[in-house]
């Protein structure tokens, strides 16, 4: 059996997070982790090294998202 890919889903909308998480996990291909703030995203990326990041570009605590993207590319 193929290993499920880890997805980090970061969005302030509870409804969106629930819908997307349920749809993705239902396929059996993804394990979805949730973050609601930029600080949570940075922490979870560092700890869990997700395969996929789905993120709202406007998150509390994120600041300049271009700096955040550079951090992800270079390793947090």
PyMOL Python script that loads the backbone (N, CA, C, O; Angstrom):
from pymol import cmd

cmd.read_pdbstr("""\
ATOM      1  N   UNK A   1       0.844  -1.188   0.000  1.00  0.00           N
ATOM      2  CA  UNK A   1       0.000   0.000   0.000  1.00  0.00           C
ATOM      3  C   UNK A   1       0.888   1.250   0.000  1.00  0.00           C
ATOM      4  O   UNK A   1       1.862   1.333   0.748  1.00  0.00           O
ATOM      5  N   UNK A   2       0.545   2.189  -0.826  1.00  0.00           N
ATOM      6  CA  UNK A   2       1.310   3.426  -0.945  1.00  0.00           C
ATOM      7  C   UNK A   2       1.069   4.319   0.274  1.00  0.00           C
ATOM      8  O   UNK A   2      -0.049   4.415   0.780  1.00  0.00           O
ATOM      9  N   UNK A   3       2.140   4.967   0.733  1.00  0.00           N
ATOM     10  CA  UNK A   3       2.038   5.856   1.883  1.00  0.00           C
ATOM     11  C   UNK A   3       1.240   7.104   1.525  1.00  0.00           C
ATOM     12  O   UNK A   3       1.391   7.665   0.440  1.00  0.00           O
ATOM     13  N   UNK A   4       0.386   7.529   2.460  1.00  0.00           N
ATOM     14  CA  UNK A   4      -0.395   8.747   2.228  1.00  0.00           C
ATOM     15  C   UNK A   4       0.506   9.966   2.287  1.00  0.00           C
ATOM     16  O   UNK A   4       1.428  10.035   3.099  1.00  0.00           O
ATOM     17  N   UNK A   5       0.226  10.926   1.416  1.00  0.00           N
ATOM     18  CA  UNK A   5       0.964  12.185   1.419  1.00  0.00           C
ATOM     19  C   UNK A   5       0.381  13.109   2.481  1.00  0.00           C
ATOM     20  O   UNK A   5      -0.830  13.149   2.694  1.00  0.00           O
ATOM     21  N   UNK A   6       1.264  13.846   3.139  1.00  0.00           N
ATOM     22  CA  UNK A   6       0.845  14.774   4.177  1.00  0.00           C
ATOM     23  C   UNK A   6       0.585  16.144   3.559  1.00  0.00           C
ATOM     24  O   UNK A   6       1.412  16.675   2.818  1.00  0.00           O
ATOM     25  N   UNK A   7      -0.576  16.702   3.878  1.00  0.00           N
ATOM     26  CA  UNK A   7      -0.976  18.021   3.401  1.00  0.00           C
ATOM     27  C   UNK A   7      -1.129  18.934   4.607  1.00  0.00           C
ATOM     28  O   UNK A   7      -1.755  18.566   5.601  1.00  0.00           O
ATOM     29  N   UNK A   8      -0.557  20.114   4.515  1.00  0.00           N
ATOM     30  CA  UNK A   8      -0.794  21.137   5.536  1.00  0.00           C
ATOM     31  C   UNK A   8      -1.755  22.136   4.929  1.00  0.00           C
ATOM     32  O   UNK A   8      -1.437  22.798   3.941  1.00  0.00           O
ATOM     33  N   UNK A   9      -2.929  22.243   5.523  1.00  0.00           N
ATOM     34  CA  UNK A   9      -3.981  23.141   5.057  1.00  0.00           C
ATOM     35  C   UNK A   9      -4.079  24.313   6.018  1.00  0.00           C
ATOM     36  O   UNK A   9      -4.418  24.137   7.188  1.00  0.00           O
ATOM     37  N   UNK A  10      -3.784  25.510   5.525  1.00  0.00           N
ATOM     38  CA  UNK A  10      -3.779  26.701   6.367  1.00  0.00           C
ATOM     39  C   UNK A  10      -4.792  27.710   5.836  1.00  0.00           C
ATOM     40  O   UNK A  10      -4.622  28.267   4.752  1.00  0.00           O
ATOM     41  N   UNK A  11      -5.838  27.935   6.609  1.00  0.00           N
ATOM     42  CA  UNK A  11      -6.877  28.873   6.204  1.00  0.00           C
ATOM     43  C   UNK A  11      -7.636  29.309   7.447  1.00  0.00           C
ATOM     44  O   UNK A  11      -7.766  28.543   8.402  1.00  0.00           O
ATOM     45  N   UNK A  12      -8.129  30.523   7.438  1.00  0.00           N
ATOM     46  CA  UNK A  12      -8.887  31.019   8.586  1.00  0.00           C
ATOM     47  C   UNK A  12     -10.350  30.576   8.547  1.00  0.00           C
ATOM     48  O   UNK A  12     -11.045  30.672   9.559  1.00  0.00           O
ATOM     49  N   UNK A  13     -10.824  30.097   7.411  1.00  0.00           N
ATOM     50  CA  UNK A  13     -12.214  29.671   7.274  1.00  0.00           C
ATOM     51  C   UNK A  13     -12.402  28.238   7.774  1.00  0.00           C
ATOM     52  O   UNK A  13     -11.908  27.292   7.162  1.00  0.00           O
ATOM     53  N   UNK A  14     -13.108  28.088   8.871  1.00  0.00           N
ATOM     54  CA  UNK A  14     -13.378  26.766   9.443  1.00  0.00           C
ATOM     55  C   UNK A  14     -14.138  25.892   8.449  1.00  0.00           C
ATOM     56  O   UNK A  14     -13.818  24.714   8.286  1.00  0.00           O
ATOM     57  N   UNK A  15     -15.128  26.453   7.795  1.00  0.00           N
ATOM     58  CA  UNK A  15     -15.934  25.690   6.845  1.00  0.00           C
ATOM     59  C   UNK A  15     -15.081  25.156   5.697  1.00  0.00           C
ATOM     60  O   UNK A  15     -15.220  23.995   5.312  1.00  0.00           O
ATOM     61  N   UNK A  16     -14.196  25.996   5.145  1.00  0.00           N
ATOM     62  CA  UNK A  16     -13.324  25.577   4.055  1.00  0.00           C
ATOM     63  C   UNK A  16     -12.393  24.459   4.510  1.00  0.00           C
ATOM     64  O   UNK A  16     -12.204  23.472   3.799  1.00  0.00           O
ATOM     65  N   UNK A  17     -11.818  24.617   5.689  1.00  0.00           N
ATOM     66  CA  UNK A  17     -10.892  23.592   6.209  1.00  0.00           C
ATOM     67  C   UNK A  17     -11.595  22.257   6.375  1.00  0.00           C
ATOM     68  O   UNK A  17     -11.051  21.216   6.008  1.00  0.00           O
ATOM     69  N   UNK A  18     -12.792  22.282   6.923  1.00  0.00           N
ATOM     70  CA  UNK A  18     -13.545  21.041   7.144  1.00  0.00           C
ATOM     71  C   UNK A  18     -13.878  20.373   5.813  1.00  0.00           C
ATOM     72  O   UNK A  18     -13.649  19.175   5.644  1.00  0.00           O
ATOM     73  N   UNK A  19     -14.415  21.139   4.872  1.00  0.00           N
ATOM     74  CA  UNK A  19     -14.800  20.576   3.579  1.00  0.00           C
ATOM     75  C   UNK A  19     -13.610  19.983   2.840  1.00  0.00           C
ATOM     76  O   UNK A  19     -13.685  18.857   2.347  1.00  0.00           O
ATOM     77  N   UNK A  20     -12.521  20.722   2.759  1.00  0.00           N
ATOM     78  CA  UNK A  20     -11.363  20.251   2.014  1.00  0.00           C
ATOM     79  C   UNK A  20     -10.699  19.061   2.708  1.00  0.00           C
ATOM     80  O   UNK A  20     -10.292  18.100   2.055  1.00  0.00           O
ATOM     81  N   UNK A  21     -10.595  19.134   4.019  1.00  0.00           N
ATOM     82  CA  UNK A  21      -9.985  18.022   4.759  1.00  0.00           C
ATOM     83  C   UNK A  21     -10.780  16.742   4.550  1.00  0.00           C
ATOM     84  O   UNK A  21     -10.200  15.696   4.260  1.00  0.00           O
ATOM     85  N   UNK A  22     -12.101  16.810   4.694  1.00  0.00           N
ATOM     86  CA  UNK A  22     -12.939  15.625   4.519  1.00  0.00           C
ATOM     87  C   UNK A  22     -12.821  15.063   3.103  1.00  0.00           C
ATOM     88  O   UNK A  22     -12.708  13.851   2.917  1.00  0.00           O
ATOM     89  N   UNK A  23     -12.848  15.947   2.107  1.00  0.00           N
ATOM     90  CA  UNK A  23     -12.765  15.497   0.712  1.00  0.00           C
ATOM     91  C   UNK A  23     -11.420  14.835   0.421  1.00  0.00           C
ATOM     92  O   UNK A  23     -11.370  13.797  -0.240  1.00  0.00           O
ATOM     93  N   UNK A  24     -10.336  15.426   0.907  1.00  0.00           N
ATOM     94  CA  UNK A  24      -9.006  14.880   0.636  1.00  0.00           C
ATOM     95  C   UNK A  24      -8.769  13.570   1.381  1.00  0.00           C
ATOM     96  O   UNK A  24      -8.233  12.624   0.806  1.00  0.00           O
ATOM     97  N   UNK A  25      -9.159  13.502   2.644  1.00  0.00           N
ATOM     98  CA  UNK A  25      -8.919  12.297   3.424  1.00  0.00           C
ATOM     99  C   UNK A  25      -9.806  11.143   2.965  1.00  0.00           C
ATOM    100  O   UNK A  25      -9.434   9.978   3.098  1.00  0.00           O
ATOM    101  N   UNK A  26     -10.967  11.468   2.430  1.00  0.00           N
ATOM    102  CA  UNK A  26     -11.887  10.444   1.926  1.00  0.00           C
ATOM    103  C   UNK A  26     -11.261   9.628   0.796  1.00  0.00           C
ATOM    104  O   UNK A  26     -11.600   8.457   0.622  1.00  0.00           O
ATOM    105  N   UNK A  27     -10.352  10.232   0.025  1.00  0.00           N
ATOM    106  CA  UNK A  27      -9.697   9.527  -1.071  1.00  0.00           C
ATOM    107  C   UNK A  27      -8.739   8.457  -0.565  1.00  0.00           C
ATOM    108  O   UNK A  27      -8.396   7.531  -1.300  1.00  0.00           O
ATOM    109  N   UNK A  28      -8.307   8.579   0.682  1.00  0.00           N
ATOM    110  CA  UNK A  28      -7.353   7.646   1.246  1.00  0.00           C
ATOM    111  C   UNK A  28      -5.912   7.942   0.843  1.00  0.00           C
ATOM    112  O   UNK A  28      -5.001   7.212   1.234  1.00  0.00           O
ATOM    113  N   UNK A  29      -5.699   8.992   0.075  1.00  0.00           N
ATOM    114  CA  UNK A  29      -4.365   9.328  -0.412  1.00  0.00           C
ATOM    115  C   UNK A  29      -3.666  10.395   0.432  1.00  0.00           C
ATOM    116  O   UNK A  29      -2.454  10.576   0.320  1.00  0.00           O
ATOM    117  N   UNK A  30      -4.421  11.100   1.274  1.00  0.00           N
ATOM    118  CA  UNK A  30      -3.859  12.239   1.979  1.00  0.00           C
ATOM    119  C   UNK A  30      -4.159  12.181   3.473  1.00  0.00           C
ATOM    120  O   UNK A  30      -5.216  11.715   3.896  1.00  0.00           O
ATOM    121  N   UNK A  31      -3.208  12.662   4.252  1.00  0.00           N
ATOM    122  CA  UNK A  31      -3.395  12.935   5.672  1.00  0.00           C
ATOM    123  C   UNK A  31      -3.294  14.441   5.800  1.00  0.00           C
ATOM    124  O   UNK A  31      -2.251  15.018   5.493  1.00  0.00           O
ATOM    125  N   UNK A  32      -4.360  15.090   6.249  1.00  0.00           N
ATOM    126  CA  UNK A  32      -4.423  16.551   6.261  1.00  0.00           C
ATOM    127  C   UNK A  32      -4.237  17.089   7.674  1.00  0.00           C
ATOM    128  O   UNK A  32      -4.975  16.739   8.595  1.00  0.00           O
ATOM    129  N   UNK A  33      -3.242  17.940   7.821  1.00  0.00           N
ATOM    130  CA  UNK A  33      -2.995  18.669   9.059  1.00  0.00           C
ATOM    131  C   UNK A  33      -3.528  20.094   8.876  1.00  0.00           C
ATOM    132  O   UNK A  33      -3.573  20.603   7.756  1.00  0.00           O
ATOM    133  N   UNK A  34      -3.923  20.723   9.960  1.00  0.00           N
ATOM    134  CA  UNK A  34      -4.564  22.042   9.909  1.00  0.00           C
ATOM    135  C   UNK A  34      -3.721  23.088  10.630  1.00  0.00           C
ATOM    136  O   UNK A  34      -3.112  22.812  11.663  1.00  0.00           O
ATOM    137  N   UNK A  35      -3.697  24.306  10.059  1.00  0.00           N
ATOM    138  CA  UNK A  35      -3.107  25.471  10.713  1.00  0.00           C
ATOM    139  C   UNK A  35      -4.029  26.664  10.463  1.00  0.00           C
ATOM    140  O   UNK A  35      -4.668  26.761   9.415  1.00  0.00           O
ATOM    141  N   UNK A  36      -4.088  27.571  11.443  1.00  0.00           N
ATOM    142  CA  UNK A  36      -4.961  28.729  11.320  1.00  0.00           C
ATOM    143  C   UNK A  36      -4.209  30.053  11.306  1.00  0.00           C
ATOM    144  O   UNK A  36      -4.786  31.090  10.979  1.00  0.00           O
ATOM    145  N   UNK A  37      -2.931  30.027  11.656  1.00  0.00           N
ATOM    146  CA  UNK A  37      -2.135  31.255  11.687  1.00  0.00           C
ATOM    147  C   UNK A  37      -0.789  31.001  11.007  1.00  0.00           C
ATOM    148  O   UNK A  37      -0.372  29.858  10.825  1.00  0.00           O
ATOM    149  N   UNK A  38      -0.133  32.081  10.642  1.00  0.00           N
ATOM    150  CA  UNK A  38       1.191  31.972  10.049  1.00  0.00           C
ATOM    151  C   UNK A  38       2.185  31.310  10.979  1.00  0.00           C
ATOM    152  O   UNK A  38       3.031  30.532  10.537  1.00  0.00           O
ATOM    153  N   UNK A  39       2.090  31.608  12.255  1.00  0.00           N
ATOM    154  CA  UNK A  39       2.987  30.995  13.239  1.00  0.00           C
ATOM    155  C   UNK A  39       2.797  29.479  13.289  1.00  0.00           C
ATOM    156  O   UNK A  39       3.767  28.725  13.369  1.00  0.00           O
ATOM    157  N   UNK A  40       1.521  29.037  13.241  1.00  0.00           N
ATOM    158  CA  UNK A  40       1.245  27.601  13.226  1.00  0.00           C
ATOM    159  C   UNK A  40       1.804  26.951  11.970  1.00  0.00           C
ATOM    160  O   UNK A  40       2.335  25.842  12.033  1.00  0.00           O
ATOM    161  N   UNK A  41       1.692  27.628  10.825  1.00  0.00           N
ATOM    162  CA  UNK A  41       2.225  27.094   9.569  1.00  0.00           C
ATOM    163  C   UNK A  41       3.726  26.880   9.687  1.00  0.00           C
ATOM    164  O   UNK A  41       4.229  25.801   9.373  1.00  0.00           O
ATOM    165  N   UNK A  42       4.437  27.895  10.135  1.00  0.00           N
ATOM    166  CA  UNK A  42       5.891  27.785  10.269  1.00  0.00           C
ATOM    167  C   UNK A  42       6.286  26.651  11.205  1.00  0.00           C
ATOM    168  O   UNK A  42       7.219  25.901  10.919  1.00  0.00           O
ATOM    169  N   UNK A  43       5.580  26.526  12.314  1.00  0.00           N
ATOM    170  CA  UNK A  43       5.875  25.480  13.290  1.00  0.00           C
ATOM    171  C   UNK A  43       5.635  24.092  12.692  1.00  0.00           C
ATOM    172  O   UNK A  43       6.470  23.198  12.827  1.00  0.00           O
ATOM    173  N   UNK A  44       4.483  23.920  12.028  1.00  0.00           N
ATOM    174  CA  UNK A  44       4.138  22.604  11.484  1.00  0.00           C
ATOM    175  C   UNK A  44       4.992  22.228  10.282  1.00  0.00           C
ATOM    176  O   UNK A  44       5.302  21.052  10.090  1.00  0.00           O
ATOM    177  N   UNK A  45       5.376  23.199   9.475  1.00  0.00           N
ATOM    178  CA  UNK A  45       6.260  22.910   8.343  1.00  0.00           C
ATOM    179  C   UNK A  45       7.594  22.405   8.869  1.00  0.00           C
ATOM    180  O   UNK A  45       8.158  21.453   8.330  1.00  0.00           O
ATOM    181  N   UNK A  46       8.089  23.030   9.900  1.00  0.00           N
ATOM    182  CA  UNK A  46       9.374  22.646  10.467  1.00  0.00           C
ATOM    183  C   UNK A  46       9.299  21.267  11.120  1.00  0.00           C
ATOM    184  O   UNK A  46      10.210  20.455  10.955  1.00  0.00           O
ATOM    185  N   UNK A  47       8.233  20.998  11.853  1.00  0.00           N
ATOM    186  CA  UNK A  47       8.099  19.740  12.587  1.00  0.00           C
ATOM    187  C   UNK A  47       7.741  18.570  11.677  1.00  0.00           C
ATOM    188  O   UNK A  47       8.293  17.479  11.823  1.00  0.00           O
ATOM    189  N   UNK A  48       6.814  18.791  10.735  1.00  0.00           N
ATOM    190  CA  UNK A  48       6.225  17.682   9.998  1.00  0.00           C
ATOM    191  C   UNK A  48       6.695  17.557   8.550  1.00  0.00           C
ATOM    192  O   UNK A  48       6.504  16.510   7.930  1.00  0.00           O
ATOM    193  N   UNK A  49       7.300  18.596   8.010  1.00  0.00           N
ATOM    194  CA  UNK A  49       7.748  18.600   6.622  1.00  0.00           C
ATOM    195  C   UNK A  49       6.685  18.031   5.680  1.00  0.00           C
ATOM    196  O   UNK A  49       6.891  16.976   5.081  1.00  0.00           O
ATOM    197  N   UNK A  50       5.541  18.731   5.543  1.00  0.00           N
ATOM    198  CA  UNK A  50       4.458  18.211   4.706  1.00  0.00           C
ATOM    199  C   UNK A  50       4.858  18.127   3.235  1.00  0.00           C
ATOM    200  O   UNK A  50       5.727  18.864   2.768  1.00  0.00           O
ATOM    201  N   UNK A  51       4.207  17.218   2.519  1.00  0.00           N
ATOM    202  CA  UNK A  51       4.449  17.062   1.089  1.00  0.00           C
ATOM    203  C   UNK A  51       3.794  18.188   0.289  1.00  0.00           C
ATOM    204  O   UNK A  51       4.310  18.615  -0.744  1.00  0.00           O
ATOM    205  N   UNK A  52       2.653  18.659   0.783  1.00  0.00           N
ATOM    206  CA  UNK A  52       1.871  19.677   0.078  1.00  0.00           C
ATOM    207  C   UNK A  52       1.436  20.739   1.084  1.00  0.00           C
ATOM    208  O   UNK A  52       1.058  20.421   2.212  1.00  0.00           O
ATOM    209  N   UNK A  53       1.495  21.999   0.664  1.00  0.00           N
ATOM    210  CA  UNK A  53       1.011  23.107   1.487  1.00  0.00           C
ATOM    211  C   UNK A  53      -0.065  23.849   0.715  1.00  0.00           C
ATOM    212  O   UNK A  53       0.185  24.366  -0.374  1.00  0.00           O
ATOM    213  N   UNK A  54      -1.271  23.899   1.284  1.00  0.00           N
ATOM    214  CA  UNK A  54      -2.369  24.681   0.721  1.00  0.00           C
ATOM    215  C   UNK A  54      -2.626  25.791   1.726  1.00  0.00           C
ATOM    216  O   UNK A  54      -3.002  25.537   2.870  1.00  0.00           O
ATOM    217  N   UNK A  55      -2.415  27.039   1.277  1.00  0.00           N
ATOM    218  CA  UNK A  55      -2.416  28.134   2.239  1.00  0.00           C
ATOM    219  C   UNK A  55      -3.101  29.381   1.695  1.00  0.00           C
ATOM    220  O   UNK A  55      -2.877  29.786   0.554  1.00  0.00           O
ATOM    221  N   UNK A  56      -3.929  29.971   2.523  1.00  0.00           N
ATOM    222  CA  UNK A  56      -4.475  31.294   2.265  1.00  0.00           C
ATOM    223  C   UNK A  56      -3.322  32.282   2.449  1.00  0.00           C
ATOM    224  O   UNK A  56      -2.617  32.218   3.455  1.00  0.00           O
ATOM    225  N   UNK A  57      -3.122  33.182   1.506  1.00  0.00           N
ATOM    226  CA  UNK A  57      -1.988  34.099   1.614  1.00  0.00           C
ATOM    227  C   UNK A  57      -2.197  35.177   2.668  1.00  0.00           C
ATOM    228  O   UNK A  57      -1.252  35.879   3.027  1.00  0.00           O
ATOM    229  N   UNK A  58      -3.411  35.318   3.164  1.00  0.00           N
ATOM    230  CA  UNK A  58      -3.670  36.299   4.219  1.00  0.00           C
ATOM    231  C   UNK A  58      -4.028  35.534   5.494  1.00  0.00           C
ATOM    232  O   UNK A  58      -5.178  35.156   5.715  1.00  0.00           O
ATOM    233  N   UNK A  59      -3.013  35.323   6.316  1.00  0.00           N
ATOM    234  CA  UNK A  59      -3.200  34.629   7.581  1.00  0.00           C
ATOM    235  C   UNK A  59      -2.693  35.502   8.717  1.00  0.00           C
ATOM    236  O   UNK A  59      -1.693  36.201   8.554  1.00  0.00           O
ATOM    237  N   UNK A  60      -3.362  35.477   9.864  1.00  0.00           N
ATOM    238  CA  UNK A  60      -2.861  36.220  11.013  1.00  0.00           C
ATOM    239  C   UNK A  60      -1.468  35.722  11.399  1.00  0.00           C
ATOM    240  O   UNK A  60      -1.216  34.517  11.423  1.00  0.00           O
ATOM    241  N   UNK A  61      -0.574  36.650  11.699  1.00  0.00           N
ATOM    242  CA  UNK A  61       0.757  36.289  12.142  1.00  0.00           C
ATOM    243  C   UNK A  61       1.716  35.942  11.025  1.00  0.00           C
ATOM    244  O   UNK A  61       2.838  35.509  11.288  1.00  0.00           O
ATOM    245  N   UNK A  62       1.294  36.124   9.771  1.00  0.00           N
ATOM    246  CA  UNK A  62       2.157  35.747   8.660  1.00  0.00           C
ATOM    247  C   UNK A  62       3.064  36.873   8.236  1.00  0.00           C
ATOM    248  O   UNK A  62       4.227  36.633   7.909  1.00  0.00           O
ATOM    249  N   UNK A  63       2.570  38.097   8.230  1.00  0.00           N
ATOM    250  CA  UNK A  63       3.390  39.219   7.794  1.00  0.00           C
ATOM    251  C   UNK A  63       3.605  39.178   6.294  1.00  0.00           C
ATOM    252  O   UNK A  63       2.659  39.001   5.528  1.00  0.00           O
ATOM    253  N   UNK A  64       4.838  39.340   5.881  1.00  0.00           N
ATOM    254  CA  UNK A  64       5.181  39.388   4.461  1.00  0.00           C
ATOM    255  C   UNK A  64       5.281  37.971   3.909  1.00  0.00           C
ATOM    256  O   UNK A  64       6.234  37.250   4.205  1.00  0.00           O
ATOM    257  N   UNK A  65       4.281  37.566   3.094  1.00  0.00           N
ATOM    258  CA  UNK A  65       4.244  36.189   2.606  1.00  0.00           C
ATOM    259  C   UNK A  65       5.400  35.861   1.665  1.00  0.00           C
ATOM    260  O   UNK A  65       5.727  34.687   1.492  1.00  0.00           O
ATOM    261  N   UNK A  66       6.024  36.861   1.054  1.00  0.00           N
ATOM    262  CA  UNK A  66       7.159  36.563   0.183  1.00  0.00           C
ATOM    263  C   UNK A  66       8.348  36.065   1.012  1.00  0.00           C
ATOM    264  O   UNK A  66       9.094  35.198   0.558  1.00  0.00           O
ATOM    265  N   UNK A  67       8.528  36.596   2.206  1.00  0.00           N
ATOM    266  CA  UNK A  67       9.585  36.121   3.101  1.00  0.00           C
ATOM    267  C   UNK A  67       9.275  34.697   3.537  1.00  0.00           C
ATOM    268  O   UNK A  67      10.168  33.854   3.618  1.00  0.00           O
ATOM    269  N   UNK A  68       8.015  34.439   3.813  1.00  0.00           N
ATOM    270  CA  UNK A  68       7.582  33.101   4.205  1.00  0.00           C
ATOM    271  C   UNK A  68       7.900  32.083   3.106  1.00  0.00           C
ATOM    272  O   UNK A  68       8.398  30.996   3.397  1.00  0.00           O
ATOM    273  N   UNK A  69       7.617  32.427   1.853  1.00  0.00           N
ATOM    274  CA  UNK A  69       7.888  31.518   0.734  1.00  0.00           C
ATOM    275  C   UNK A  69       9.377  31.240   0.612  1.00  0.00           C
ATOM    276  O   UNK A  69       9.770  30.105   0.345  1.00  0.00           O
ATOM    277  N   UNK A  70      10.191  32.230   0.799  1.00  0.00           N
ATOM    278  CA  UNK A  70      11.648  32.037   0.743  1.00  0.00           C
ATOM    279  C   UNK A  70      12.074  31.087   1.866  1.00  0.00           C
ATOM    280  O   UNK A  70      12.917  30.216   1.650  1.00  0.00           O
ATOM    281  N   UNK A  71      11.506  31.245   3.047  1.00  0.00           N
ATOM    282  CA  UNK A  71      11.835  30.374   4.160  1.00  0.00           C
ATOM    283  C   UNK A  71      11.493  28.925   3.835  1.00  0.00           C
ATOM    284  O   UNK A  71      12.264  28.019   4.151  1.00  0.00           O
ATOM    285  N   UNK A  72      10.342  28.701   3.206  1.00  0.00           N
ATOM    286  CA  UNK A  72       9.949  27.341   2.856  1.00  0.00           C
ATOM    287  C   UNK A  72      10.913  26.736   1.848  1.00  0.00           C
ATOM    288  O   UNK A  72      11.299  25.574   1.980  1.00  0.00           O
ATOM    289  N   UNK A  73      11.297  27.497   0.863  1.00  0.00           N
ATOM    290  CA  UNK A  73      12.174  26.976  -0.175  1.00  0.00           C
ATOM    291  C   UNK A  73      13.550  26.637   0.371  1.00  0.00           C
ATOM    292  O   UNK A  73      14.173  25.671  -0.069  1.00  0.00           O
ATOM    293  N   UNK A  74      14.020  27.409   1.310  1.00  0.00           N
ATOM    294  CA  UNK A  74      15.357  27.212   1.849  1.00  0.00           C
ATOM    295  C   UNK A  74      15.370  26.334   3.090  1.00  0.00           C
ATOM    296  O   UNK A  74      16.431  26.061   3.650  1.00  0.00           O
ATOM    297  N   UNK A  75      14.218  25.901   3.511  1.00  0.00           N
ATOM    298  CA  UNK A  75      14.116  25.148   4.749  1.00  0.00           C
ATOM    299  C   UNK A  75      13.950  26.104   5.904  1.00  0.00           C
ATOM    300  O   UNK A  75      14.727  27.046   6.052  1.00  0.00           O
ATOM    301  N   UNK A  76      12.965  25.876   6.705  1.00  0.00           N
ATOM    302  CA  UNK A  76      12.649  26.792   7.789  1.00  0.00           C
ATOM    303  C   UNK A  76      13.664  26.664   8.887  1.00  0.00           C
ATOM    304  O   UNK A  76      13.570  27.359   9.899  1.00  0.00           O
TER     305      UNK A  76
END
""", "prot")
cmd.dss("prot")
cmd.show_as("cartoon", "prot")
cmd.util.cbc("prot")
cmd.orient("prot")
